[in-house]
Amino acid sequence: MVTGENGAGKTSVLEAIGYASTLSSFRGSPRESLVRSGAQQSIIRLEVVEDERRALVEIEISPERRDRVQRNRHRVLRSQELLETLRVSVFTPDDLALVKGGPHQRRDFLDAALVAARPDRLPLRETVERILRQRSTLLRQSGGAPSPDVLATLDVWDEKLAQSGGELIRAREAFLIELEPLAATAFRRLARSDDDLKLVYQRSFSGELADALGRTRREDVRRGTTTIGPQRDEVLITAGGLDARTRLSQGRQRCVTLSLRLAAHAAVTATAGSRPVLLLDDAFSELDEETTRSLLAVLPAGQAVLTTAGAIPAGVHPAAVVRLAAGGIVA
């Protein structure tokens, strides 16, 4: 348990743990904000212990250059090495955006959970992101009137996107099928309701991606961007037949977001064979007393790091309590 007043640095502690797993901020913080004002760099150093295995992870973050990452004093060449060393599940008050936010919030959640469960999918996701950047750059540079050379290059990127993008979409769809019953079970317990929670993957196109890219090429050229594909897909969420984004109360929406996180945690545990570390950033602050009790009852076993600016929630019995003030440990 990490306690302290607002601004003491509690979330930064969890952010550092999460960064050591994914090399990204779960808050979406820009790189320059990860370094203290006036400092040249930030250092993250932690030891992961699982069974009899120990791994020392060290990361040096500097706004001017790429991260320097080591595991057991050896340079880390692939991001998935960290995912295989440390997996995390994050719960924050901002999770409500999973339901109320735009489609990218749900896509990012699904991709993060997929990669945590299957680190070998990380290169695929990175490949798709690179292809989309290259294709969109080419479209913008065409100025709406592409030359034969540009069209020929576009053919190459379309073939790559159809192959890798299609593979990512199929992986997402299969993983969402795994998540749905886990999320539905969690939702029934958290909401104390028999309503069904449904998760549906909605593609941004019909038919095969290669054919769809051909049909939308003229529009893509005109707009200078890629209008269909995995970066435009959506995850539809309903509870009791109602659209979770627009028809549920905020209390029910929080139950949905918690259910999604719990489902992802369970799926990663089942696939990886080990439990991710739970990072709960003031996760109980927006919950009513009954939902808090329900969440405590369904939280999975394993290591958890919780933060709170107030009193420790009833029912939470931390093995250790660390108090922060002004970014430092005071107790």
LINUR-V369511 format. One line per field, one symbol per residue. ss: DSSP state (@ for helix, = for strand, . for the rest). phi: phi as a letter, one per 20 degrees, with the letter a starting at -180 (. if undefined). burial: I if it has 9 or more other C-alpha atoms within 8 Angstrom, else O. Layout:
BEGIN
ss: ???
phi: ???
burial: ???
END
This chain:
BEGIN
ss: .==......@@@@@@@@@@@@@........@@@@.......=========..==========..=======..==....@@@@@@..=====@@@@@@@@..@@@@@@@@@@@@@@@.@@@@@@@@@@@@@@@@@@@@@@@@.....@@@@@@@@@@@@@@@@@@@@@@@@@@@@@@@@@@@@@@@@@@@@.....======......@@@@@@@@@@@@@@@......@@@.======..==......@@@@@@@@@@@@@@@@@@@@@@@....=====.......@@@@@@@@@@.....=====.............====..==..
phi: .ddqfgnfofffffffffffedlbefemffgfeedggneeadcdcbdddcleeccedccddcfebffdccclmdfeecgfffffebdccdccgffgfgeeefgffffffffffffffcgfeggfffffffffffffffffffmncffgffffffgffffffffffffffffffffffffgffffffffffelbefeddccedfebdmefgfffffegfffffembeecpffdfcdecccmndfffddeffffffffffffffffgffffffenbeffeddelfefddffffgfffffdgffpfccddbedffggnecffbcdddblnceda
burial: IIIIIOOIIIOOOIIIIIIIIIOOIIOOOOIOOIIOOOOOIIOIOOOIOOOOOOIIIIIIIIIOOOOOIIIOOOOIOOIIIIIOIIIIIIIIIOIIIIIIIOIIIIIOIIIOIIIIIIIOIIOIIOIIOOIIOIIIIIIIOIIIOIOOOIIOOIOOIIIIIIOIIIOIIOOIIOIIIIIIOIIIOIIIIIIOOOOIIIIOIOIIOOOOIIOIIOOIOOOIIOOIIIOIIIOIIIIIIIIOOOIIIOOIOOOIIIIIIIIIIIIIIIIIIOOIOOIIIIIIIIIOOOIOOOIIIIIIOOOOOOOOIIIIIOOOOOOOOOOOOIIIIOIOOOO
END
